[in-house]
Amino acid sequence: MVWMGDRSPHPSSYPSLPVRVGEAVENTNCVTSVWFSGLYFDEQEIIPFVKGDHRFNKANDRVQRFTSMEVEVRALVEGQFLAKRAHAEDLGFNIEAGSRIIATGGASNNKSILQVLSDVFNAPVYVLEAANSAMLGSAYQAKHALVAEHTSFSEMTSCLSPPVLACQPYKDAAQVYNPMVGRYRRLIKSILDLK
């Protein structure tokens, strides 16, 4: 087992998301649990309309557990971001040059999670230095609703510090994760077909 260290030039920089090297994709820089997929829905979801924990091996067969807790964690994080990307695309969001992600909340302090987010979306991830930035953004949205006739949102928020680049996707992120988005969709369909 390889435990990942602090950010380095190589993507083996996921300190909280260790994987076994044998489970990484060959000939890529992205370290991923591509052979395993974990989809976790503790509560009934609306999109997709599923509930429960669903684990799949590289043959897309259901498994009761993964080979290690490290693979479980990696599959969880990747599964969550793959789901968000698939849903965003289904709603018309296009990932293109110039796209960026602004991460907020507690997990935005975890560089390992942010790197996976960046790789899955193949876009740079930025963070805000302000504490409780999601709440702050909501407050600014509410304030803008009151003053929109007199002030643009950009003018109103011009006093804030700009987002700071946290990480960039690795060069082969699209090669690794674009097929995984398709796999996510097929796995969700297989779960729905069982109902």
Sine and cosine of phi, psi and omega as CSV:
sin_phi,cos_phi,sin_psi,cos_psi,sin_omega,cos_omega
0.00,0.00,0.67,-0.74,0.03,-1.00
-0.94,-0.34,0.86,-0.51,0.10,-0.99
-1.00,-0.04,0.74,-0.68,-0.09,-1.00
-0.99,0.11,0.58,-0.81,-0.03,-1.00
-0.98,-0.18,-0.31,-0.95,0.01,-1.00
-0.91,0.42,0.25,-0.97,-0.04,-1.00
-0.79,0.62,0.78,-0.63,0.02,-1.00
-0.68,-0.73,0.05,-1.00,0.02,-1.00
-0.88,0.47,-0.39,0.92,0.00,-1.00
-0.99,-0.15,0.53,-0.85,-0.05,-1.00
-0.94,0.35,0.04,1.00,0.07,-1.00
-0.96,0.28,0.70,0.71,-0.12,-0.99
-0.93,-0.38,0.47,0.88,-0.04,-1.00
-0.98,-0.22,0.99,0.11,-0.11,-0.99
-0.87,0.49,-0.58,0.82,-0.02,-1.00
-0.99,-0.13,0.01,1.00,-0.03,-1.00
-0.82,-0.57,0.90,0.45,-0.02,-1.00
-0.94,0.35,0.50,-0.87,0.11,-0.99
-0.67,-0.74,0.36,-0.93,0.12,-0.99
-0.99,0.17,0.65,-0.76,-0.06,-1.00
-0.85,0.53,-0.59,0.81,0.01,-1.00
-0.89,0.45,-0.26,0.96,0.00,-1.00
-0.99,-0.17,0.08,1.00,0.05,-1.00
-1.00,0.09,0.36,-0.93,0.02,-1.00
-0.97,0.24,0.73,-0.68,0.02,-1.00
-0.92,0.39,0.52,-0.85,0.11,-0.99
0.85,0.52,0.51,0.86,0.08,-1.00
-0.74,-0.67,0.28,-0.96,0.09,-1.00
-1.00,-0.03,-0.37,0.93,-0.01,-1.00
-0.96,0.26,0.83,-0.56,0.09,-1.00
-1.00,0.01,0.84,-0.54,-0.13,-0.99
-0.52,-0.85,0.35,-0.94,0.10,-0.99
-0.99,-0.12,0.67,0.74,-0.14,-0.99
-0.78,0.62,-0.45,0.89,-0.02,-1.00
-0.98,0.19,-0.26,0.97,-0.01,-1.00
-0.88,-0.48,0.62,-0.78,0.09,-1.00
-0.76,-0.65,0.74,-0.67,0.04,-1.00
-0.82,-0.57,0.83,-0.56,0.00,-1.00
-0.85,-0.53,0.87,-0.49,-0.16,-0.99
-0.84,-0.54,0.87,-0.49,-0.01,-1.00
-0.75,-0.66,1.00,-0.04,-0.03,-1.00
-0.92,0.40,-0.56,0.83,0.03,-1.00
-0.89,-0.45,0.39,-0.92,0.04,-1.00
-0.86,0.51,0.83,-0.56,0.04,-1.00
-1.00,-0.04,0.37,-0.93,0.09,-1.00
-1.00,-0.01,-0.74,0.68,0.04,-1.00
-0.79,-0.61,0.94,-0.33,-0.12,0.99
-0.97,0.23,0.36,-0.93,-0.06,-1.00
-0.99,0.12,0.96,0.27,-0.04,-1.00
-0.65,-0.76,0.28,-0.96,0.07,-1.00
-0.55,-0.83,0.51,-0.86,0.07,-1.00
0.95,-0.32,0.07,-1.00,0.03,-1.00
-0.98,-0.18,0.75,-0.67,-0.06,-1.00
-0.76,-0.65,0.89,-0.46,-0.02,-1.00
-0.89,-0.46,0.66,-0.75,-0.03,-1.00
-0.73,-0.69,0.60,-0.80,0.07,-1.00
-1.00,-0.01,-0.14,-0.99,-0.08,-1.00
-0.92,0.39,-0.35,0.94,0.05,-1.00
-1.00,0.00,0.15,0.99,-0.05,-1.00
0.90,0.43,0.37,0.93,0.11,-0.99
-1.00,0.06,0.58,-0.81,0.08,-1.00
-0.93,0.37,0.63,-0.78,0.09,-1.00
-0.76,-0.64,0.47,-0.88,0.00,-1.00
-0.97,0.22,-0.54,0.84,0.00,-1.00
-0.46,-0.89,0.31,-0.95,0.06,-1.00
-1.00,-0.02,0.10,-1.00,-0.08,-1.00
-0.94,0.34,-0.34,0.94,0.01,-1.00
-0.34,-0.94,0.28,-0.96,0.07,-1.00
-0.91,0.41,-0.52,0.85,0.02,-1.00
-0.89,0.45,-0.66,0.75,0.05,-1.00
-0.92,0.40,-0.62,0.78,0.03,-1.00
-0.86,0.51,-0.73,0.68,-0.01,-1.00
-0.89,0.45,-0.72,0.70,-0.01,-1.00
-0.88,0.48,-0.70,0.72,0.00,-1.00
-0.90,0.44,-0.60,0.80,0.04,-1.00
-0.88,0.47,-0.78,0.62,-0.04,-1.00
-0.90,0.44,-0.74,0.67,0.02,-1.00
-0.88,0.47,-0.67,0.74,-0.01,-1.00
-0.87,0.49,-0.66,0.75,0.02,-1.00
-0.90,0.44,-0.70,0.71,-0.03,-1.00
-0.96,0.28,-0.57,0.82,0.08,-1.00
-0.89,0.46,-0.64,0.77,0.04,-1.00
-0.89,0.46,-0.71,0.71,-0.01,-1.00
-0.91,0.42,-0.64,0.77,0.04,-1.00
-0.91,0.41,-0.71,0.70,0.00,-1.00
-0.87,0.49,-0.69,0.72,-0.01,-1.00
-0.92,0.39,-0.65,0.76,0.03,-1.00
-0.88,0.48,-0.70,0.72,0.02,-1.00
-0.90,0.44,-0.64,0.77,0.02,-1.00
-0.89,0.45,-0.46,0.89,0.02,-1.00
-1.00,0.02,0.05,1.00,0.07,-1.00
0.98,-0.21,0.04,1.00,0.02,-1.00
-0.95,0.30,0.76,-0.65,0.03,-1.00
-0.93,-0.36,0.80,-0.60,0.10,-1.00
-1.00,0.08,0.89,-0.46,-0.04,-1.00
-0.61,-0.80,0.11,-0.99,0.04,-1.00
-0.82,0.57,0.73,-0.69,-0.02,-1.00
0.99,-0.10,-0.23,0.97,0.07,-1.00
-0.92,0.40,0.56,-0.83,0.08,-1.00
-0.53,-0.85,0.33,-0.94,0.00,-1.00
-0.87,-0.49,0.70,-0.71,0.11,-0.99
-0.94,-0.35,0.91,-0.41,-0.04,-1.00
-1.00,-0.09,0.68,-0.73,0.03,-1.00
-0.75,-0.66,0.14,-0.99,0.06,-1.00
1.00,0.03,0.00,-1.00,-0.10,-1.00
-0.87,0.50,-0.65,0.76,-0.03,-1.00
-0.93,0.37,-0.26,0.97,0.01,-1.00
-0.94,0.33,-0.10,1.00,0.10,-0.99
-1.00,0.00,-0.12,0.99,-0.06,-1.00
-0.99,-0.17,0.97,-0.25,-0.05,-1.00
-0.88,0.47,-0.51,0.86,0.00,-1.00
-0.91,0.41,-0.72,0.70,0.02,-1.00
-0.91,0.41,-0.66,0.75,0.01,-1.00
-0.89,0.45,-0.58,0.81,0.02,-1.00
-0.91,0.41,-0.66,0.75,0.05,-1.00
-0.89,0.45,-0.69,0.72,0.05,-1.00
-0.84,0.54,-0.73,0.68,0.01,-1.00
-0.87,0.49,-0.69,0.72,-0.01,-1.00
-0.92,0.38,-0.70,0.71,-0.02,-1.00
-0.88,0.48,-0.68,0.73,-0.01,-1.00
-1.00,0.03,-0.12,0.99,-0.05,-1.00
0.77,0.64,0.75,0.66,-0.04,-1.00
-0.54,-0.84,0.50,-0.87,0.06,-1.00
-0.92,0.39,0.52,-0.85,0.01,-1.00
-0.92,-0.39,0.75,-0.67,0.03,-1.00
-0.90,-0.43,0.43,-0.90,0.08,-1.00
-0.78,-0.62,0.37,-0.93,0.07,-1.00
-0.98,-0.19,0.62,-0.78,-0.02,-1.00
-0.98,0.22,-0.30,0.95,-0.03,-1.00
-0.95,0.32,0.66,-0.75,0.10,-0.99
-0.94,0.34,0.52,-0.86,0.02,-1.00
0.81,0.59,0.70,0.71,-0.10,-0.99
-0.90,0.43,-0.52,0.85,0.04,-1.00
-0.91,0.41,-0.68,0.74,0.03,-1.00
-0.91,0.42,-0.65,0.76,0.02,-1.00
-0.89,0.46,-0.67,0.74,0.05,-1.00
-0.88,0.48,-0.65,0.76,0.04,-1.00
-0.90,0.44,-0.65,0.76,0.01,-1.00
-0.90,0.43,-0.66,0.75,0.04,-1.00
-0.91,0.41,-0.61,0.79,0.05,-1.00
-0.88,0.47,-0.69,0.73,0.01,-1.00
-0.90,0.43,-0.70,0.72,0.02,-1.00
-0.89,0.46,-0.66,0.75,-0.01,-1.00
-0.89,0.46,-0.56,0.83,0.04,-1.00
-0.87,0.50,-0.52,0.86,0.00,-1.00
-0.99,0.14,-0.52,0.85,-0.13,-0.99
-0.90,-0.43,0.24,0.97,-0.11,-0.99
-0.85,0.52,-0.51,0.86,-0.02,-1.00
-0.93,0.37,-0.45,0.89,-0.10,-1.00
-0.95,-0.32,-0.37,0.93,-0.13,-0.99
-0.63,-0.77,0.71,-0.71,0.07,-1.00
-0.98,0.21,0.36,-0.93,0.03,-1.00
-0.88,0.47,-0.64,0.77,0.02,-1.00
-0.88,0.48,-0.69,0.73,0.02,-1.00
-0.89,0.45,-0.69,0.73,-0.06,-1.00
-0.91,0.42,-0.56,0.83,-0.06,-1.00
-0.98,-0.19,0.14,0.99,-0.05,-1.00
-0.90,0.43,-0.31,0.95,0.01,-1.00
-0.98,0.18,-0.20,0.98,-0.03,-1.00
-0.98,0.19,0.48,-0.88,0.11,-0.99
-0.93,0.37,0.61,-0.79,0.01,-1.00
-0.94,0.34,0.39,-0.92,0.07,-1.00
-0.87,0.49,0.49,-0.87,-0.03,-1.00
-0.95,-0.33,0.72,-0.70,0.03,-1.00
-0.89,0.45,0.82,-0.57,0.02,-1.00
-0.99,-0.16,-0.64,0.77,0.01,-1.00
-0.26,-0.97,0.35,-0.93,0.04,-1.00
-0.91,-0.41,0.46,-0.89,0.09,-1.00
-0.94,0.34,0.51,-0.86,0.10,-0.99
-0.94,0.33,0.42,-0.91,-0.12,-0.99
-0.84,0.54,-0.51,0.86,-0.04,-1.00
-0.98,-0.18,0.29,0.96,-0.04,-1.00
-0.86,0.50,-0.69,0.73,-0.01,-1.00
-0.90,0.44,-0.64,0.77,0.01,-1.00
-0.87,0.49,-0.59,0.81,-0.03,-1.00
-0.99,0.13,-0.75,0.66,-0.21,-0.98
-1.00,-0.06,-0.40,0.92,0.05,-1.00
-0.85,0.53,-0.73,0.68,0.06,-1.00
-0.90,0.44,-0.49,0.87,-0.01,-1.00
-0.94,0.34,-0.47,0.88,0.07,-1.00
-0.91,0.41,-0.68,0.73,0.08,-1.00
-0.88,0.48,-0.66,0.75,0.03,-1.00
-0.90,0.44,-0.67,0.74,0.05,-1.00
-0.82,0.57,-0.73,0.68,-0.02,-1.00
-0.88,0.47,-0.66,0.75,0.01,-1.00
-0.91,0.41,-0.63,0.77,0.00,-1.00
-0.92,0.38,-0.65,0.76,0.05,-1.00
-0.88,0.47,-0.68,0.73,0.02,-1.00
-0.87,0.49,-0.65,0.76,0.00,-1.00
-0.91,0.42,-0.59,0.80,0.05,-1.00
-0.92,0.39,-0.70,0.71,-0.01,-1.00
-0.92,0.40,-0.57,0.82,0.00,-1.00
-0.92,0.39,-0.37,0.93,0.02,-1.00
-0.97,0.23,-0.31,0.95,-0.06,-1.00
-0.97,0.24,0.00,0.00,0.00,0.00
